[in-house]
Amino acid sequence: MRRPFLRGIPHEDTGSDPELGEEKVPDCARLDGIPQKIEMPWRSSSRSLARDGQSGMTEDIVIALRERVGISDAVKILVPLPDQRPMDAPPGWFCLYECFLTEFGIRFPVLPLLLEYAYERGVALSQLTHGVVRHMVFSAALAKAAGMKLDRELFERITDLRAGVKEGGFKRFHTSMKHDIVFGDHRTKIHHWTRYYFFVKVDRASVGDFDPSHVLTEWVQEPGRIVPRKVNTTLKEKFRTLRDLSRETWADAFAETERKKKEKKGKAIAIAIPLSVTGVSWGCHQWHLAATFMQSPIIGRQKYPIFLIFKASDLPPALFPDAPSWVSTMMLLACASSQHRRMTLFALQRKSSLLRKK
């Protein structure tokens, strides 16, 4: 395996906003092939912009983007109207986010692997989070350093596509890495990235030889499913190689991940009895149910408990005959493993069923 070419990277401001619950994270050593961040002119962080979803792009920002990224005049860019959103690209146009270009080096024509991945999954590029692009670019650099090429099948194998943040009536889709491949916190948080988007004309200048009819723009409720072929020895070896190289390259990130795993194993993850709200009198059913669980063998042999929080209105009325629907209740179910958690939940469902029959 070839040794990766590493470069020390100075701290970069990722534009995180403490008011949004984001923290600044240090940049880290990276592989050759991960592009330098392109700094754009400063712009105010409008909270109203974050609320209504309107694009923050302006003609001046587009001009700066063309100059700093090096976008040819042949690529046609359209600034969205105030009432247009990422899923509202006009016919013959598609939506892109500024950070795809400035943070992760996407250029025109757009990376064929990214276009192919979106098409095969049946989703628009604009419905993918910047994390998908990050994982693709980082994985391609990692694969190159390991002497292999990242194709769509390999990317599908090392990532898991999931639904994430809701946007209107839809959810964006993000990826998580599999096979213990790590990239650290490098460029994971980008301030208001969803608010800086623009439309691009679908033509040879923007998508190259990629079939224009395969550039999707409509948002969907769920991505298409991929049925992969059976994992063979060659693929398994690639997984191990990428995992080991990522751990070597982002050693601090790997160490932090392992530390958190150990901490999680040593923490209590539950408590036990229903808690009343001031002025509410609880009936005997709730206390009887808690006592039943406390005396069960499932509870008795567990070292750590688990919290389950739910509304009383979500449970059968027979369990909470006197509790108003708005009361929040905490039940002690106490189990450490997922197997025991399933057993305890089943016991709760069974108990509820018996009470309903009575």
RODO-2510 file (C-alpha; in nm, 4 decimals, decimal comma):
residues 358
     n   res          X          Y          Z
     1     m     0,0000     0,0000     0,0000
     2     r     0,1321     0,3395    -0,0966
     3     r     0,1901     0,5896     0,1764
     4     p    -0,0430     0,8914     0,1458
     5     f     0,0908     1,2359     0,0759
     6     l     0,0010     1,4446     0,3820
     7     r    -0,0057     1,8161     0,4293
     8     g    -0,0421     2,0197     0,7453
     9     i    -0,3386     2,2526     0,7131
    10     p    -0,3735     2,5735     0,9161
    11     h    -0,6916     2,6424     1,1084
    12     e    -0,9792     2,7559     0,8864
    13     d    -1,2989     2,9259     0,9963
    14     t    -1,5791     2,6962     0,8817
    15     g    -1,8329     2,9679     0,9430
    16     s    -1,9923     2,7922     1,2361
    17     d    -2,2533     2,9775     1,4367
    18     p    -2,2706     2,9161     1,8144
    19     e    -2,6308     3,0351     1,8113
    20     l    -2,7134     2,7462     1,5822
    21     g    -2,5468     2,4926     1,8077
    22     e    -2,2392     2,4566     1,5881
    23     e    -1,8853     2,4691     1,7202
    24     k    -1,5707     2,5607     1,5386
    25     v    -1,3534     2,2576     1,4790
    26     p    -0,9847     2,2534     1,3942
    27     d    -0,8735     2,1633     1,0455
    28     c    -0,6540     1,8568     1,0231
    29     a    -0,3958     1,6800     0,8123
    30     r    -0,5474     1,5735     0,4838
    31     l    -0,4736     1,3717     0,1750
    32     d    -0,3569     1,5060    -0,1548
    33     g    -0,6697     1,5397    -0,3662
    34     i    -0,8796     1,7162    -0,1041
    35     p    -0,9010     2,0725    -0,2380
    36     q    -0,8146     2,3884    -0,0553
    37     k    -1,1103     2,5856     0,0727
    38     i    -1,1933     2,8904    -0,1395
    39     e    -1,2756     3,1933     0,0719
    40     m    -1,5724     3,3969    -0,0479
    41     p    -1,6476     3,7638     0,0311
    42     w    -1,7945     3,8141     0,3765
    43     r    -2,1733     3,8259     0,3950
    44     s    -2,4037     3,8866     0,6898
    45     s    -2,5645     3,5857     0,8585
    46     s    -2,9291     3,6832     0,8251
    47     r    -3,1497     3,4872     1,0632
    48     s    -3,4559     3,5731     0,8537
    49     l    -3,2811     3,4117     0,5588
    50     a    -3,2326     3,0969     0,7634
    51     r    -3,6018     3,0894     0,8458
    52     d    -3,7699     3,1386     0,5095
    53     g    -3,5355     2,9325     0,2921
    54     q    -3,4831     3,2043     0,0322
    55     s    -3,1507     3,1864    -0,1503
    56     g    -2,8868     3,4301    -0,0311
    57     m    -2,7128     3,4328    -0,3694
    58     t    -2,6828     3,7643    -0,5506
    59     e    -2,5329     3,8666    -0,8839
    60     d    -2,2292     4,0032    -0,6978
    61     i    -2,1748     3,6703    -0,5203
    62     v    -2,2057     3,4854    -0,8528
    63     i    -1,9429     3,7148    -1,0080
    64     a    -1,7077     3,6498    -0,7136
    65     l    -1,7771     3,2764    -0,7379
    66     r    -1,6922     3,2711    -1,1077
    67     e    -1,3658     3,4564    -1,0470
    68     r    -1,2471     3,2581    -0,7454
    69     v    -1,3548     2,9123    -0,8593
    70     g    -1,2741     2,9690    -1,2254
    71     i    -1,6154     2,9069    -1,3793
    72     s    -1,6260     2,9465    -1,7561
    73     d    -1,8672     3,1923    -1,9145
    74     a    -2,0054     2,8917    -2,1035
    75     v    -2,1659     2,7750    -1,7770
    76     k    -2,4982     2,9544    -1,7420
    77     i    -2,5905     3,0478    -1,3822
    78     l    -2,9252     3,1816    -1,2676
    79     v    -2,9915     3,3503    -0,9323
    80     p    -3,3165     3,2092    -0,7841
    81     l    -3,6160     3,4378    -0,7471
    82     p    -3,7326     3,5152    -0,3906
    83     d    -4,0066     3,2515    -0,4097
    84     q    -3,7903     2,9785    -0,5653
    85     r    -3,6406     2,7021    -0,3540
    86     p    -3,3856     2,4274    -0,4329
    87     m    -3,6616     2,1982    -0,5624
    88     d    -3,7957     2,4704    -0,7946
    89     a    -3,5274     2,4669    -1,0642
    90     p    -3,6764     2,5757    -1,4003
    91     p    -3,7013     2,3111    -1,6766
    92     g    -3,3558     2,2482    -1,8222
    93     w    -3,1776     2,3779    -1,5102
    94     f    -3,0556     2,2124    -1,1895
    95     c    -2,9695     2,3414    -0,8439
    96     l    -2,6241     2,3477    -0,6830
    97     y    -2,4979     2,4828    -0,3511
    98     e    -2,2106     2,7275    -0,3312
    99     c    -2,0244     2,5138    -0,0759
   100     f    -2,0059     2,2202    -0,3192
   101     l    -1,7623     2,4339    -0,5180
   102     t    -1,5865     2,6377    -0,2495
   103     e    -1,5439     2,3680     0,0164
   104     f    -1,5182     2,0442    -0,1804
   105     g    -1,3766     2,1394    -0,5185
   106     i    -1,6708     2,0491    -0,7411
   107     r    -1,6079     2,2014    -1,0839
   108     f    -1,7794     2,2149    -1,4214
   109     p    -1,8512     1,9796    -1,5806
   110     v    -1,9835     1,8402    -1,2512
   111     l    -1,8078     1,5279    -1,1241
   112     p    -1,9609     1,2354    -1,3224
   113     l    -1,9537     1,0105    -1,0143
   114     l    -2,1723     1,2578    -0,8234
   115     l    -2,4198     1,2872    -1,1121
   116     e    -2,4329     0,9101    -1,1555
   117     y    -2,4799     0,8500    -0,7837
   118     a    -2,7722     1,0948    -0,7640
   119     y    -2,9371     0,9482    -1,0742
   120     e    -2,9042     0,5857    -0,9639
   121     r    -3,0543     0,6796    -0,6272
   122     g    -3,3341     0,8723    -0,7962
   123     v    -3,2660     1,2004    -0,6160
   124     a    -3,1814     1,5545    -0,7182
   125     l    -2,8346     1,6896    -0,6417
   126     s    -3,0024     1,9630    -0,4380
   127     q    -3,1603     1,7040    -0,2061
   128     l    -2,8179     1,5704    -0,1057
   129     t    -2,6410     1,7344     0,1868
   130     h    -2,2902     1,8742     0,1601
   131     g    -2,1853     1,5721     0,3674
   132     v    -2,2493     1,3424     0,0705
   133     v    -2,0148     1,5503    -0,1444
   134     r    -1,7621     1,5638     0,1383
   135     h    -1,7644     1,1870     0,1780
   136     m    -1,7323     1,1358    -0,1966
   137     v    -1,4399     1,3770    -0,2369
   138     f    -1,2604     1,2488     0,0734
   139     s    -1,3216     0,8854    -0,0244
   140     a    -1,1867     0,9488    -0,3740
   141     a    -0,8703     1,1021    -0,2260
   142     l    -0,8383     0,8136     0,0193
   143     a    -0,8836     0,5560    -0,2563
   144     k    -0,6280     0,7326    -0,4760
   145     a    -0,3731     0,7316    -0,1937
   146     a    -0,4374     0,3591    -0,1500
   147     g    -0,3788     0,2946    -0,5198
   148     m    -0,7401     0,2245    -0,6143
   149     k    -1,0180     0,4086    -0,7958
   150     l    -1,3432     0,5108    -0,6324
   151     d    -1,6379     0,4090    -0,8490
   152     r    -2,0069     0,4221    -0,7656
   153     e    -2,0240     0,0629    -0,6409
   154     l    -1,7354     0,1130    -0,3993
   155     f    -1,8831     0,4403    -0,2743
   156     e    -2,2192     0,2687    -0,2192
   157     r    -2,0410    -0,0050    -0,0251
   158     i    -1,8570     0,2247     0,2131
   159     t    -2,1466     0,4645     0,2802
   160     d    -2,5050     0,4461     0,3973
   161     l    -2,7594     0,6915     0,2507
   162     r    -3,0196     0,8097     0,5014
   163     a    -3,2944     1,0685     0,5359
   164     g    -3,1965     1,3654     0,7469
   165     v    -3,3059     1,7255     0,7950
   166     k    -3,6554     1,8159     0,6767
   167     e    -3,6966     2,0888     0,4148
   168     g    -4,0616     2,1779     0,3641
   169     g    -4,2480     1,8548     0,3012
   170     f    -3,9287     1,6653     0,2173
   171     k    -3,6107     1,5481     0,3853
   172     r    -3,2556     1,5925     0,2704
   173     f    -3,0427     1,2811     0,2340
   174     h    -2,7017     1,2397     0,3939
   175     t    -2,4423     0,9643     0,4056
   176     s    -2,2592     0,8020     0,6934
   177     m    -1,9350     0,6110     0,6559
   178     k    -1,9257     0,2354     0,7064
   179     h    -1,6533    -0,0207     0,7804
   180     d    -1,5047     0,2090     1,0488
   181     i    -1,3653     0,4535     0,7932
   182     v    -1,3062     0,7923     0,9589
   183     f    -1,2469     1,1441     0,8263
   184     g    -1,2575     1,3486     1,1445
   185     d    -1,4414     1,6802     1,1844
   186     h    -1,2790     1,8483     0,8855
   187     r    -1,5445     2,0654     0,7119
   188     t    -1,8395     1,8912     0,8719
   189     k    -2,0172     2,2140     0,9677
   190     i    -2,0728     2,4933     0,7167
   191     h    -2,2640     2,8028     0,8212
   192     h    -2,6016     2,8384     0,6418
   193     w    -2,4839     2,6218     0,3539
   194     t    -2,8431     2,5426     0,2477
   195     r    -2,9143     2,9132     0,1924
   196     y    -2,6569     2,9736    -0,0779
   197     y    -2,7791     2,7928    -0,3855
   198     f    -2,8200     2,8789    -0,7519
   199     f    -2,9479     2,7244    -1,0745
   200     v    -2,7239     2,5941    -1,3538
   201     k    -2,8225     2,5315    -1,7164
   202     v    -2,8065     2,1624    -1,8105
   203     d    -2,5713     2,1465    -2,1093
   204     r    -2,2324     2,0149    -2,2124
   205     a    -2,0538     2,2942    -2,0258
   206     s    -2,2145     2,1983    -1,6935
   207     v    -2,2496     1,8174    -1,7102
   208     g    -2,0118     1,7163    -1,9902
   209     d    -2,1018     1,3875    -2,1602
   210     f    -2,3475     1,2875    -1,8876
   211     d    -2,6983     1,2220    -2,0219
   212     p    -2,8922     1,5492    -1,9640
   213     s    -3,2148     1,3538    -1,9091
   214     h    -3,0499     1,1835    -1,6104
   215     v    -2,9975     1,5115    -1,4245
   216     l    -3,2876     1,5001    -1,1794
   217     t    -3,4394     1,8077    -1,0170
   218     e    -3,7589     1,6913    -0,8449
   219     w    -3,7377     1,6107    -0,4753
   220     v    -3,8590     1,2726    -0,3539
   221     q    -3,9760     1,1215    -0,0255
   222     e    -3,7309     0,8307    -0,0324
   223     p    -3,4175     0,7517    -0,2347
   224     g    -3,4116     0,4499    -0,4618
   225     r    -3,2794     0,1280    -0,3146
   226     i    -2,9638    -0,0355    -0,4437
   227     v    -2,9319    -0,4143    -0,4411
   228     p    -2,5556    -0,4727    -0,4302
   229     r    -2,3871    -0,7866    -0,5495
   230     k    -2,2390    -1,0235    -0,2971
   231     v    -1,9290    -0,8955    -0,1199
   232     n    -1,6214    -1,0791    -0,2416
   233     t    -1,2693    -1,1071    -0,1053
   234     t    -1,1439    -0,8203    -0,3217
   235     l    -1,4052    -0,5800    -0,1843
   236     k    -1,3358    -0,6857     0,1731
   237     e    -0,9678    -0,6142     0,1220
   238     k    -1,0534    -0,2690    -0,0148
   239     f    -1,2663    -0,1971     0,2917
   240     r    -0,9791    -0,2914     0,5229
   241     t    -0,7267    -0,0892     0,3240
   242     l    -0,9424     0,2240     0,3274
   243     r    -1,0201     0,1789     0,6962
   244     d    -0,6565     0,1402     0,7973
   245     l    -0,5406     0,4308     0,5821
   246     s    -0,8134     0,6597     0,7171
   247     r    -0,7167     0,5733     1,0743
   248     e    -0,3551     0,6515     0,9976
   249     t    -0,4373     0,9782     0,8220
   250     w    -0,6906     1,0996     1,0796
   251     a    -0,5326     0,9386     1,3856
   252     d    -0,6724     1,1993     1,6267
   253     a    -1,0241     1,1493     1,4944
   254     f    -0,9936     0,7738     1,5312
   255     a    -0,8629     0,8081     1,8878
   256     e    -1,1540     1,0381     1,9757
   257     t    -1,4041     0,7915     1,8291
   258     e    -1,2597     0,5077     2,0351
   259     r    -1,2645     0,7219     2,3495
   260     k    -1,6327     0,8030     2,3029
   261     k    -1,7135     0,4363     2,2512
   262     k    -1,5484     0,3470     2,5812
   263     e    -1,7262     0,6298     2,7631
   264     k    -2,0609     0,5214     2,6236
   265     k    -2,0108     0,1680     2,7518
   266     g    -1,9425     0,2968     3,1012
   267     k    -2,2382     0,5325     3,1352
   268     a    -2,5796     0,4651     3,2796
   269     i    -2,8334     0,4757     2,9996
   270     a    -3,1651     0,4543     3,1970
   271     i    -3,3965     0,5042     3,5079
   272     a    -3,7137     0,3551     3,6427
   273     i    -4,0514     0,4759     3,7680
   274     p    -4,3191     0,7123     3,6329
   275     l    -4,2707     1,0690     3,7522
   276     s    -4,5717     1,2873     3,8276
   277     v    -4,6167     1,6512     3,7361
   278     t    -4,7167     1,8979     4,0083
   279     g    -5,0872     1,8723     4,0795
   280     v    -5,1329     1,5372     3,9071
   281     s    -5,2359     1,2305     4,1032
   282     w    -5,1235     0,9006     3,9576
   283     g    -5,3331     0,5836     3,9776
   284     c    -5,2186     0,2417     4,0946
   285     h    -5,1734     0,1035     3,7422
   286     q    -4,8592     0,3053     3,6762
   287     w    -4,6918     0,2107     4,0036
   288     h    -4,7896    -0,1529     3,9653
   289     l    -4,6381    -0,1570     3,6175
   290     a    -4,3131    -0,0019     3,7435
   291     a    -4,2948    -0,2493     4,0316
   292     t    -4,3483    -0,5387     3,7894
   293     f    -4,0511    -0,4294     3,5828
   294     m    -3,8332    -0,3666     3,8875
   295     q    -3,8909    -0,7234     4,0041
   296     s    -3,8381    -0,8813     3,6624
   297     p    -3,5172    -1,0762     3,5852
   298     i    -3,4543    -0,8416     3,2917
   299     i    -3,4048    -0,5502     3,5299
   300     g    -3,2342    -0,7342     3,8112
   301     r    -2,9261    -0,8462     3,6218
   302     q    -2,8547    -0,5218     3,4336
   303     k    -2,5664    -0,2975     3,5322
   304     y    -2,6917     0,0127     3,3499
   305     p    -3,0484     0,1340     3,2927
   306     i    -3,2039     0,3088     2,9882
   307     f    -3,4238     0,6193     2,9683
   308     l    -3,7440     0,6066     2,7666
   309     i    -3,9409     0,9318     2,7541
   310     f    -4,2865     0,9507     2,6017
   311     k    -4,6228     1,1211     2,6409
   312     a    -4,8971     0,9621     2,8434
   313     s    -5,1299     1,0133     2,5479
   314     d    -4,9197     0,7661     2,3481
   315     l    -5,0048     0,4823     2,5897
   316     p    -5,3330     0,2927     2,6415
   317     p    -5,5735     0,4876     2,8684
   318     a    -5,5931     0,1852     3,1015
   319     l    -5,2323     0,2522     3,2042
   320     f    -5,2930     0,6199     3,2868
   321     p    -5,6618     0,6607     3,3752
   322     d    -5,6174     0,9897     3,5621
   323     a    -5,3405     1,1606     3,3663
   324     p    -5,4247     1,4459     3,1251
   325     s    -5,3011     1,4028     2,7670
   326     w    -5,0305     1,6695     2,7999
   327     v    -4,8508     1,5013     3,0878
   328     s    -4,4997     1,3872     3,0015
   329     t    -4,4054     1,0662     3,1755
   330     m    -4,0789     0,8874     3,2341
   331     m    -4,0828     0,5106     3,2763
   332     l    -3,7959     0,3123     3,4222
   333     l    -3,7294     0,0222     3,1863
   334     a    -3,3623    -0,0383     3,2600
   335     c    -3,1664    -0,2551     3,0231
   336     a    -2,8170    -0,2192     2,8838
   337     s    -2,8184    -0,4267     2,5656
   338     s    -3,0364    -0,3826     2,2573
   339     q    -3,1597    -0,7403     2,3021
   340     h    -3,2820    -0,6725     2,6553
   341     r    -3,4256    -0,3401     2,5405
   342     r    -3,6384    -0,5202     2,2833
   343     m    -3,7455    -0,7735     2,5477
   344     t    -3,8494    -0,4975     2,7867
   345     l    -4,0436    -0,3073     2,5220
   346     f    -4,2220    -0,6277     2,4301
   347     a    -4,3088    -0,6791     2,7961
   348     l    -4,4547    -0,3272     2,8108
   349     q    -4,6609    -0,3879     2,4972
   350     r    -4,7826    -0,7209     2,6361
   351     k    -4,8807    -0,5625     2,9670
   352     s    -5,0689    -0,2878     2,7829
   353     s    -5,2531    -0,5447     2,5737
   354     l    -5,3663    -0,7391     2,8811
   355     l    -5,4946    -0,4217     3,0476
   356     r    -5,6906    -0,3273     2,7363
   357     k    -5,8595    -0,6699     2,7327
   358     k    -5,9656    -0,6251     3,0938
***
